[in-house]
Amino acid sequence: MVLAFGDHRLDIKRRELRRGTELIDLEPKVFDLLAFLVQHRDRVVSKDDLLQEVWGGRIVSESALTTRINAVRRALGDDGTAQRLVRTFTRKGIRFVGEVTGDLGPGDAGRGSCNIDRAAPSRATYVDCRNAVRQPQ
């Protein structure tokens, strides 16, 4: 599945983020965090949600979480001041607020909801397909 926002394309299956044609290098957890936020953009995601879904319930320090959120923002050309795409809601969590369009690849049609592979959370391929929009071909 490929999700597009602004000049970015997030290819979940290939685990790639591109700005135009440029491939943006992301650490595995930063990619997982971005994918989770984009695919759960319909709601504010709490710290507990992130720890459970992205980190598989492991204990993660506040600074490690903040570092990963900042890395997502940097990769998108965003920052904590502008918060154009990743917005912080004080004492609530964070939310991806960019407008997203997507297209389902040939193997993704009709999949329904998709979840992180809990055995290997750093290699998540699908998180939630409910909000994907098929683009005309």
Salt bridges, closest charged atoms under 4 A:
ASP7 OD1 - HIS8 ND1 3.27
ASP11 OD2 - ARG14 NE 3.92
GLU16 OE1 - ARG18 NE 3.56
GLU22 OE1 - ARG19 NH1 3.49
GLU27 OE1 - ARG68 NE 3.47
ASP32 OD1 - ARG15 NH1 2.92
ASP49 OD2 - ARG43 NH1 2.84
GLU53 OE1 - ARG118 NH2 2.89
GLU62 OE1 - LYS47 NZ 2.70
ASP108 OD1 - ARG111 NE 3.36
ASP128 OD2 - HIS40 NE2 3.80
ASP128 OD2 - ARG130 NH2 2.50
